[in-house]
């Protein structure tokens, strides 16, 4: 995408849906633009809905290839999802359904996991 196309997408997108759809519909072709697209999502997705969806999508497509993008999207979701509407599904999708069994080790090695876990389980001792 050219800088003008990125700015046009940002101007048209009011909540992150258009940017998420662009990523989903152009996966593999928009990899070089992911930092800019993630930045758009960070700025306009105030609920965390589309940052969470994009993180789950990229993680499912290729967790290793998109690890940096997923990390950035998870961090943005944690920042924006104050109602915890998307964090529960996100933690399971990213870290597996058995994440609670590995919470201590994941918390020690992954800041996003620690932040998400503490947001979901504020009374936890980790």
KEZAVO-654950 format. One record per residue: x, y, z of N, C-alpha, C in turn; residue number from 0. Coordinates in pm, whole numbers, always signed. Layout:
BEGIN
r n.c1=X, n.c2=Y, n.c3=Z, ca.c1=X, ca.c2=Y, ca.c3=Z, c.c1=X, c.c2=Y, c.c3=Z, resi=NUM
...
//
This chain:
BEGIN
r n.c1=+84, n.c2=-118, n.c3=+0, ca.c1=+0, ca.c2=+0, ca.c3=+0, c.c1=+89, c.c2=+124, c.c3=+0, resi=0
r n.c1=+43, n.c2=+222, n.c3=-69, ca.c1=+114, ca.c2=+349, ca.c3=-67, c.c1=+73, c.c2=+425, c.c3=+59, resi=1
r n.c1=+152, n.c2=+522, n.c3=+100, ca.c1=+112, ca.c2=+603, ca.c3=+215, c.c1=-25, c.c2=+669, c.c3=+195, resi=2
r n.c1=-56, n.c2=+705, n.c3=+72, ca.c1=-186, ca.c2=+766, ca.c3=+43, c.c1=-299, c.c2=+665, c.c3=+63, resi=3
r n.c1=-277, n.c2=+540, n.c3=+23, ca.c1=-379, ca.c2=+436, ca.c3=+41, c.c1=-399, c.c2=+406, c.c3=+190, resi=4
r n.c1=-291, n.c2=+406, n.c3=+265, ca.c1=-301, ca.c2=+384, ca.c3=+409, c.c1=-380, c.c2=+497, c.c3=+474, resi=5
r n.c1=-350, n.c2=+620, n.c3=+436, ca.c1=-423, ca.c2=+734, ca.c3=+491, c.c1=-571, c.c2=+731, c.c3=+451, resi=6
r n.c1=-598, n.c2=+688, n.c3=+329, ca.c1=-736, ca.c2=+677, ca.c3=+282, c.c1=-812, c.c2=+572, c.c3=+363, resi=7
r n.c1=-750, n.c2=+459, n.c3=+387, ca.c1=-812, ca.c2=+355, ca.c3=+468, c.c1=-841, c.c2=+407, c.c3=+608, resi=8
r n.c1=-744, n.c2=+475, n.c3=+665, ca.c1=-760, ca.c2=+530, ca.c3=+800, c.c1=-874, c.c2=+632, c.c3=+804, resi=9
r n.c1=-884, n.c2=+714, n.c3=+702, ca.c1=-989, ca.c2=+816, ca.c3=+698, c.c1=-1128, c.c2=+754, c.c3=+685, resi=10
r n.c1=-1139, n.c2=+642, n.c3=+616, ca.c1=-1269, ca.c2=+577, ca.c3=+594, c.c1=-1311, c.c2=+489, c.c3=+711, resi=11
r n.c1=-1215, n.c2=+443, n.c3=+789, ca.c1=-1241, ca.c2=+344, ca.c3=+894, c.c1=-1274, c.c2=+414, c.c3=+1025, resi=12
r n.c1=-1395, n.c2=+391, n.c3=+1075, ca.c1=-1436, ca.c2=+459, ca.c3=+1198, c.c1=-1414, c.c2=+376, c.c3=+1324, resi=13
r n.c1=-1402, n.c2=+242, n.c3=+1309, ca.c1=-1390, ca.c2=+159, ca.c3=+1428, c.c1=-1288, c.c2=+46, c.c3=+1419, resi=14
r n.c1=-1229, n.c2=+25, n.c3=+1304, ca.c1=-1129, ca.c2=-81, ca.c3=+1285, c.c1=-1175, c.c2=-193, c.c3=+1195, resi=15
r n.c1=-1304, n.c2=-199, n.c3=+1166, ca.c1=-1357, ca.c2=-308, ca.c3=+1083, c.c1=-1295, c.c2=-309, c.c3=+944, resi=16
r n.c1=-1286, n.c2=-194, n.c3=+880, ca.c1=-1231, ca.c2=-190, ca.c3=+744, c.c1=-1084, c.c2=-233, c.c3=+742, resi=17
r n.c1=-1010, n.c2=-193, n.c3=+842, ca.c1=-869, ca.c2=-230, ca.c3=+849, c.c1=-855, c.c2=-380, c.c3=+875, resi=18
r n.c1=-935, n.c2=-432, n.c3=+967, ca.c1=-933, ca.c2=-576, ca.c3=+992, c.c1=-970, c.c2=-653, c.c3=+865, resi=19
r n.c1=-1073, n.c2=-610, n.c3=+795, ca.c1=-1113, ca.c2=-678, ca.c3=+672, c.c1=-1003, c.c2=-670, c.c3=+567, resi=20
r n.c1=-934, n.c2=-557, n.c3=+560, ca.c1=-823, ca.c2=-545, ca.c3=+466, c.c1=-715, c.c2=-647, c.c3=+496, resi=21
r n.c1=-680, n.c2=-658, n.c3=+624, ca.c1=-578, ca.c2=-756, ca.c3=+663, c.c1=-624, c.c2=-897, c.c3=+627, resi=22
r n.c1=-747, n.c2=-931, n.c3=+662, ca.c1=-798, ca.c2=-1066, ca.c3=+638, c.c1=-807, c.c2=-1098, c.c3=+489, resi=23
r n.c1=-845, n.c2=-1002, n.c3=+410, ca.c1=-863, ca.c2=-1024, ca.c3=+266, c.c1=-734, c.c2=-1016, c.c3=+187, resi=24
r n.c1=-629, n.c2=-965, n.c3=+248, ca.c1=-503, ca.c2=-946, ca.c3=+176, c.c1=-385, c.c2=-1011, c.c3=+247, resi=25
r n.c1=-412, n.c2=-1110, n.c3=+330, ca.c1=-305, ca.c2=-1175, ca.c3=+406, c.c1=-201, c.c2=-1231, c.c3=+309, resi=26
r n.c1=-77, n.c2=-1213, n.c3=+343, ca.c1=+31, ca.c2=-1257, ca.c3=+257, c.c1=+75, c.c2=-1147, c.c3=+161, resi=27
r n.c1=-19, n.c2=-1065, n.c3=+119, ca.c1=+13, ca.c2=-954, ca.c3=+28, c.c1=+35, c.c2=-824, c.c3=+104, resi=28
r n.c1=-14, n.c2=-816, n.c3=+226, ca.c1=-3, ca.c2=-691, ca.c3=+303, c.c1=+95, c.c2=-701, c.c3=+418, resi=29
r n.c1=+178, n.c2=-806, n.c3=+419, ca.c1=+269, ca.c2=-827, ca.c3=+531, c.c1=+361, c.c2=-708, c.c3=+557, resi=30
r n.c1=+409, n.c2=-646, n.c3=+452, ca.c1=+499, ca.c2=-531, ca.c3=+470, c.c1=+426, c.c2=-411, c.c3=+530, resi=31
r n.c1=+294, n.c2=-409, n.c3=+514, ca.c1=+215, ca.c2=-297, ca.c3=+565, c.c1=+158, c.c2=-322, c.c3=+705, resi=32
r n.c1=+182, n.c2=-439, n.c3=+761, ca.c1=+123, ca.c2=-472, ca.c3=+891, c.c1=+156, c.c2=-370, c.c3=+1001, resi=33
r n.c1=+278, n.c2=-320, n.c3=+1012, ca.c1=+302, ca.c2=-220, ca.c3=+1118, c.c1=+210, c.c2=-98, c.c3=+1106, resi=34
r n.c1=+191, n.c2=-49, n.c3=+984, ca.c1=+103, ca.c2=+67, ca.c3=+965, c.c1=-43, c.c2=+30, c.c3=+990, resi=35
r n.c1=-84, n.c2=-89, n.c3=+946, ca.c1=-222, ca.c2=-132, ca.c3=+966, c.c1=-251, c.c2=-154, c.c3=+1114, resi=36
r n.c1=-156, n.c2=-210, n.c3=+1186, ca.c1=-171, ca.c2=-228, ca.c3=+1330, c.c1=-179, c.c2=-93, c.c3=+1399, resi=37
r n.c1=-101, n.c2=+3, n.c3=+1352, ca.c1=-107, ca.c2=+137, ca.c3=+1409, c.c1=-245, c.c2=+200, c.c3=+1389, resi=38
r n.c1=-303, n.c2=+179, n.c3=+1272, ca.c1=-439, ca.c2=+228, ca.c3=+1248, c.c1=-535, c.c2=+164, c.c3=+1348, resi=39
r n.c1=-527, n.c2=+32, n.c3=+1363, ca.c1=-615, ca.c2=-36, ca.c3=+1458, c.c1=-596, c.c2=+17, c.c3=+1600, resi=40
r n.c1=-472, n.c2=+38, n.c3=+1639, ca.c1=-444, ca.c2=+92, ca.c3=+1773, c.c1=-513, c.c2=+227, c.c3=+1795, resi=41
r n.c1=-513, n.c2=+308, n.c3=+1691, ca.c1=-567, ca.c2=+443, ca.c3=+1704, c.c1=-720, c.c2=+447, c.c3=+1701, resi=42
r n.c1=-783, n.c2=+362, n.c3=+1622, ca.c1=-928, ca.c2=+378, ca.c3=+1604, c.c1=-1013, c.c2=+269, c.c3=+1668, resi=43
r n.c1=-957, n.c2=+155, n.c3=+1702, ca.c1=-1035, ca.c2=+49, ca.c3=+1766, c.c1=-1032, c.c2=+71, c.c3=+1917, resi=44
r n.c1=-1122, n.c2=+150, n.c3=+1966, ca.c1=-1120, ca.c2=+189, ca.c3=+2106, c.c1=-1173, c.c2=+82, c.c3=+2200, resi=45
r n.c1=-1239, n.c2=-22, n.c3=+2147, ca.c1=-1292, ca.c2=-129, ca.c3=+2232, c.c1=-1200, c.c2=-251, c.c3=+2236, resi=46
r n.c1=-1111, n.c2=-265, n.c3=+2140, ca.c1=-1024, ca.c2=-382, ca.c3=+2131, c.c1=-1082, c.c2=-495, c.c3=+2050, resi=47
r n.c1=-1201, n.c2=-477, n.c3=+1996, ca.c1=-1267, ca.c2=-584, ca.c3=+1922, c.c1=-1188, c.c2=-628, c.c3=+1800, resi=48
r n.c1=-1143, n.c2=-533, n.c3=+1720, ca.c1=-1077, ca.c2=-569, ca.c3=+1595, c.c1=-929, c.c2=-598, c.c3=+1614, resi=49
r n.c1=-867, n.c2=-540, n.c3=+1716, ca.c1=-728, ca.c2=-579, ca.c3=+1745, c.c1=-725, c.c2=-724, c.c3=+1793, resi=50
r n.c1=-825, n.c2=-763, n.c3=+1874, ca.c1=-833, ca.c2=-902, ca.c3=+1919, c.c1=-860, c.c2=-996, c.c3=+1802, resi=51
r n.c1=-952, n.c2=-957, n.c3=+1715, ca.c1=-984, ca.c2=-1041, ca.c3=+1599, c.c1=-863, c.c2=-1057, c.c3=+1508, resi=52
r n.c1=-792, n.c2=-949, n.c3=+1484, ca.c1=-674, ca.c2=-955, ca.c3=+1398, c.c1=-565, c.c2=-1042, c.c3=+1461, resi=53
r n.c1=-548, n.c2=-1030, n.c3=+1593, ca.c1=-448, ca.c2=-1113, ca.c3=+1663, c.c1=-483, c.c2=-1261, c.c3=+1650, resi=54
r n.c1=-609, n.c2=-1295, n.c3=+1672, ca.c1=-651, ca.c2=-1435, ca.c3=+1660, c.c1=-633, c.c2=-1485, c.c3=+1517, resi=55
r n.c1=-670, n.c2=-1402, n.c3=+1420, ca.c1=-660, ca.c2=-1439, ca.c3=+1280, c.c1=-515, c.c2=-1466, c.c3=+1240, resi=56
r n.c1=-426, n.c2=-1370, n.c3=+1269, ca.c1=-286, ca.c2=-1386, ca.c3=+1231, c.c1=-221, c.c2=-1503, c.c3=+1305, resi=57
r n.c1=-256, n.c2=-1522, n.c3=+1430, ca.c1=-202, ca.c2=-1635, ca.c3=+1506, c.c1=-246, c.c2=-1767, c.c3=+1445, resi=58
r n.c1=-369, n.c2=-1774, n.c3=+1399, ca.c1=-421, ca.c2=-1897, ca.c3=+1338, c.c1=-358, c.c2=-1922, c.c3=+1201, resi=59
r n.c1=-330, n.c2=-1816, n.c3=+1126, ca.c1=-271, ca.c2=-1831, ca.c3=+993, c.c1=-128, c.c2=-1883, c.c3=+1004, resi=60
r n.c1=-46, n.c2=-1818, n.c3=+1087, ca.c1=+93, ca.c2=-1859, ca.c3=+1103, c.c1=+151, c.c2=-1789, c.c3=+1226, resi=61
r n.c1=+145, n.c2=-1856, n.c3=+1339, ca.c1=+186, ca.c2=-1796, ca.c3=+1466, c.c1=+332, c.c2=-1750, c.c3=+1465, resi=62
r n.c1=+419, n.c2=-1825, n.c3=+1401, ca.c1=+561, ca.c2=-1788, ca.c3=+1398, c.c1=+584, c.c2=-1667, c.c3=+1306, resi=63
r n.c1=+529, n.c2=-1674, n.c3=+1188, ca.c1=+550, ca.c2=-1568, ca.c3=+1089, c.c1=+497, c.c2=-1433, c.c3=+1138, resi=64
r n.c1=+383, n.c2=-1437, n.c3=+1207, ca.c1=+318, ca.c2=-1313, ca.c3=+1249, c.c1=+333, c.c2=-1285, c.c3=+1398, resi=65
r n.c1=+432, n.c2=-1345, n.c3=+1461, ca.c1=+449, ca.c2=-1332, ca.c3=+1607, c.c1=+461, c.c2=-1186, c.c3=+1652, resi=66
r n.c1=+538, n.c2=-1105, n.c3=+1581, ca.c1=+554, ca.c2=-965, ca.c3=+1621, c.c1=+422, c.c2=-889, c.c3=+1608, resi=67
r n.c1=+350, n.c2=-914, n.c3=+1500, ca.c1=+222, ca.c2=-848, ca.c3=+1479, c.c1=+121, c.c2=-892, c.c3=+1586, resi=68
r n.c1=+120, n.c2=-1021, n.c3=+1616, ca.c1=+27, ca.c2=-1072, ca.c3=+1717, c.c1=+58, c.c2=-1009, c.c3=+1852, resi=69
r n.c1=+187, n.c2=-1001, n.c3=+1889, ca.c1=+225, ca.c2=-938, ca.c3=+2015, c.c1=+176, c.c2=-794, c.c3=+2023, resi=70
r n.c1=+193, n.c2=-720, n.c3=+1915, ca.c1=+149, ca.c2=-580, ca.c3=+1914, c.c1=-3, c.c2=-570, c.c3=+1924, resi=71
r n.c1=-73, n.c2=-658, n.c3=+1855, ca.c1=-219, ca.c2=-655, ca.c3=+1858, c.c1=-273, c.c2=-697, c.c3=+1995, resi=72
r n.c1=-210, n.c2=-796, n.c3=+2057, ca.c1=-252, ca.c2=-838, ca.c3=+2190, c.c1=-231, c.c2=-724, c.c3=+2289, resi=73
r n.c1=-118, n.c2=-657, n.c3=+2281, ca.c1=-91, ca.c2=-544, ca.c3=+2370, c.c1=-196, c.c2=-434, c.c3=+2352, resi=74
r n.c1=-231, n.c2=-407, n.c3=+2227, ca.c1=-333, ca.c2=-304, ca.c3=+2200, c.c1=-469, c.c2=-347, c.c3=+2254, resi=75
r n.c1=-501, n.c2=-475, n.c3=+2242, ca.c1=-628, ca.c2=-525, ca.c3=+2294, c.c1=-632, c.c2=-509, c.c3=+2446, resi=76
r n.c1=-525, n.c2=-542, n.c3=+2513, ca.c1=-518, ca.c2=-528, ca.c3=+2658, c.c1=-541, c.c2=-382, c.c3=+2696, resi=77
r n.c1=-481, n.c2=-291, n.c3=+2623, ca.c1=-496, ca.c2=-148, ca.c3=+2652, c.c1=-638, c.c2=-98, c.c3=+2632, resi=78
r n.c1=-707, n.c2=-150, n.c3=+2532, ca.c1=-837, ca.c2=-95, ca.c3=+2495, c.c1=-958, c.c2=-170, c.c3=+2549, resi=79
r n.c1=-944, n.c2=-298, n.c3=+2579, ca.c1=-1058, ca.c2=-378, ca.c3=+2622, c.c1=-1080, c.c2=-365, c.c3=+2773, resi=80
r n.c1=-1125, n.c2=-251, n.c3=+2814, ca.c1=-1148, ca.c2=-224, ca.c3=+2957, c.c1=-1263, c.c2=-306, c.c3=+3014, resi=81
r n.c1=-1357, n.c2=-345, n.c3=+2929, ca.c1=-1473, ca.c2=-423, ca.c3=+2974, c.c1=-1443, c.c2=-573, c.c3=+2976, resi=82
r n.c1=-1325, n.c2=-612, n.c3=+2931, ca.c1=-1284, ca.c2=-753, ca.c3=+2925, c.c1=-1378, c.c2=-836, c.c3=+2837, resi=83
r n.c1=-1428, n.c2=-776, n.c3=+2733, ca.c1=-1520, ca.c2=-845, ca.c3=+2642, c.c1=-1448, c.c2=-941, c.c3=+2548, resi=84
r n.c1=-1322, n.c2=-913, n.c3=+2519, ca.c1=-1249, ca.c2=-992, ca.c3=+2419, c.c1=-1129, c.c2=-1065, c.c3=+2477, resi=85
r n.c1=-1086, n.c2=-1028, n.c3=+2595, ca.c1=-965, ca.c2=-1087, ca.c3=+2653, c.c1=-979, c.c2=-1235, c.c3=+2686, resi=86
r n.c1=-1095, n.c2=-1278, n.c3=+2731, ca.c1=-1114, ca.c2=-1419, ca.c3=+2767, c.c1=-1093, c.c2=-1512, c.c3=+2650, resi=87
r n.c1=-1153, n.c2=-1478, n.c3=+2536, ca.c1=-1134, ca.c2=-1560, ca.c3=+2416, c.c1=-991, c.c2=-1546, c.c3=+2364, resi=88
r n.c1=-939, n.c2=-1426, n.c3=+2371, ca.c1=-805, ca.c2=-1401, ca.c3=+2317, c.c1=-699, c.c2=-1481, c.c3=+2391, resi=89
r n.c1=-705, n.c2=-1482, n.c3=+2523, ca.c1=-602, ca.c2=-1554, ca.c3=+2600, c.c1=-604, c.c2=-1703, c.c3=+2565, resi=90
r n.c1=-723, n.c2=-1758, n.c3=+2546, ca.c1=-733, ca.c2=-1900, ca.c3=+2512, c.c1=-685, c.c2=-1926, c.c3=+2369, resi=91
r n.c1=-720, n.c2=-1837, n.c3=+2277, ca.c1=-678, ca.c2=-1855, ca.c3=+2138, c.c1=-528, c.c2=-1842, c.c3=+2120, resi=92
r n.c1=-466, n.c2=-1753, n.c3=+2191, ca.c1=-323, ca.c2=-1728, ca.c3=+2174, c.c1=-240, c.c2=-1827, c.c3=+2255, resi=93
r n.c1=-280, n.c2=-1855, n.c3=+2378, ca.c1=-198, ca.c2=-1936, ca.c3=+2468, c.c1=-248, c.c2=-2079, c.c3=+2487, resi=94
r n.c1=-361, n.c2=-2113, n.c3=+2429, ca.c1=-414, ca.c2=-2248, ca.c3=+2439, c.c1=-517, c.c2=-2261, c.c3=+2550, resi=95
r n.c1=-599, n.c2=-2362, n.c3=+2537, ca.c1=-707, ca.c2=-2381, ca.c3=+2635, c.c1=-654, c.c2=-2421, c.c3=+2773, resi=96
r n.c1=-530, n.c2=-2465, n.c3=+2780, ca.c1=-470, ca.c2=-2504, ca.c3=+2907, c.c1=-381, c.c2=-2393, c.c3=+2966, resi=97
r n.c1=-404, n.c2=-2270, n.c3=+2924, ca.c1=-318, ca.c2=-2158, ca.c3=+2970, c.c1=-315, c.c2=-2147, c.c3=+3122, resi=98
r n.c1=-425, n.c2=-2177, n.c3=+3189, ca.c1=-429, ca.c2=-2162, ca.c3=+3335, c.c1=-332, c.c2=-2257, c.c3=+3403, resi=99
r n.c1=-311, n.c2=-2373, n.c3=+3344, ca.c1=-217, ca.c2=-2470, ca.c3=+3400, c.c1=-73, c.c2=-2423, c.c3=+3390, resi=100
r n.c1=-47, n.c2=-2332, n.c3=+3297, ca.c1=+89, ca.c2=-2283, ca.c3=+3274, c.c1=+101, c.c2=-2133, c.c3=+3307, resi=101
r n.c1=+6, n.c2=-2082, n.c3=+3383, ca.c1=+0, ca.c2=-1938, ca.c3=+3409, c.c1=+128, c.c2=-1884, c.c3=+3472, resi=102
r n.c1=+184, n.c2=-1956, n.c3=+3565, ca.c1=+303, ca.c2=-1906, ca.c3=+3634, c.c1=+422, c.c2=-1893, c.c3=+3539, resi=103
r n.c1=+448, n.c2=-1997, n.c3=+3459, ca.c1=+562, ca.c2=-1990, ca.c3=+3367, c.c1=+537, c.c2=-1891, c.c3=+3254, resi=104
r n.c1=+414, n.c2=-1886, n.c3=+3202, ca.c1=+382, ca.c2=-1789, ca.c3=+3097, c.c1=+394, c.c2=-1646, c.c3=+3150, resi=105
r n.c1=+350, n.c2=-1626, n.c3=+3271, ca.c1=+356, ca.c2=-1493, ca.c3=+3332, c.c1=+501, c.c2=-1447, c.c3=+3350, resi=106
r n.c1=+589, n.c2=-1540, n.c3=+3376, ca.c1=+730, ca.c2=-1506, ca.c3=+3396, c.c1=+801, c.c2=-1472, c.c3=+3266, resi=107
r n.c1=+750, n.c2=-1523, n.c3=+3153, ca.c1=+821, ca.c2=-1505, ca.c3=+3027, c.c1=+749, c.c2=-1418, c.c3=+2925, resi=108
r n.c1=+622, n.c2=-1385, n.c3=+2948, ca.c1=+544, ca.c2=-1313, ca.c3=+2848, c.c1=+465, c.c2=-1200, c.c3=+2916, resi=109
r n.c1=+509, n.c2=-1078, n.c3=+2893, ca.c1=+446, ca.c2=-963, ca.c3=+2955, c.c1=+299, c.c2=-949, c.c3=+2914, resi=110
r n.c1=+267, n.c2=-976, n.c3=+2787, ca.c1=+128, ca.c2=-968, ca.c3=+2745, c.c1=+42, c.c2=-1069, c.c3=+2819, resi=111
r n.c1=+93, n.c2=-1191, n.c3=+2837, ca.c1=+16, ca.c2=-1291, ca.c3=+2911, c.c1=-7, c.c2=-1243, c.c3=+3054, resi=112
r n.c1=+98, n.c2=-1196, n.c3=+3118, ca.c1=+87, ca.c2=-1149, ca.c3=+3256, c.c1=-17, c.c2=-1039, c.c3=+3268, resi=113
r n.c1=-11, n.c2=-941, n.c3=+3179, ca.c1=-106, ca.c2=-829, ca.c3=+3183, c.c1=-249, c.c2=-877, c.c3=+3160, resi=114
r n.c1=-266, n.c2=-967, n.c3=+3064, ca.c1=-399, ca.c2=-1016, ca.c3=+3032, c.c1=-454, c.c2=-1100, c.c3=+3149, resi=115
r n.c1=-371, n.c2=-1186, n.c3=+3202, ca.c1=-413, ca.c2=-1273, ca.c3=+3312, c.c1=-454, c.c2=-1190, c.c3=+3434, resi=116
r n.c1=-374, n.c2=-1090, n.c3=+3465, ca.c1=-406, ca.c2=-1002, ca.c3=+3580, c.c1=-535, c.c2=-924, c.c3=+3555, resi=117
r n.c1=-561, n.c2=-887, n.c3=+3432, ca.c1=-686, ca.c2=-815, ca.c3=+3400, c.c1=-805, c.c2=-909, c.c3=+3415, resi=118
r n.c1=-789, n.c2=-1034, n.c3=+3372, ca.c1=-899, ca.c2=-1129, ca.c3=+3382, c.c1=-918, c.c2=-1184, c.c3=+3523, resi=119
r n.c1=-808, n.c2=-1202, n.c3=+3593, ca.c1=-813, ca.c2=-1260, ca.c3=+3727, c.c1=-738, c.c2=-1169, c.c3=+3826, resi=120
r n.c1=-796, n.c2=-1055, n.c3=+3859, ca.c1=-725, ca.c2=-956, ca.c3=+3942, c.c1=-690, c.c2=-1005, c.c3=+4081, resi=121
r n.c1=-758, n.c2=-1105, n.c3=+4133, ca.c1=-729, ca.c2=-1156, ca.c3=+4266, c.c1=-618, c.c2=-1262, c.c3=+4266, resi=122
r n.c1=-569, n.c2=-1298, n.c3=+4148, ca.c1=-466, ca.c2=-1401, ca.c3=+4136, c.c1=-337, c.c2=-1357, c.c3=+4203, resi=123
r n.c1=-261, n.c2=-1455, n.c3=+4248, ca.c1=-135, ca.c2=-1423, ca.c3=+4316, c.c1=-16, c.c2=-1415, c.c3=+4219, resi=124
r n.c1=-36, n.c2=-1444, n.c3=+4091, ca.c1=+77, ca.c2=-1429, ca.c3=+3999, c.c1=+82, c.c2=-1290, c.c3=+3941, resi=125
//
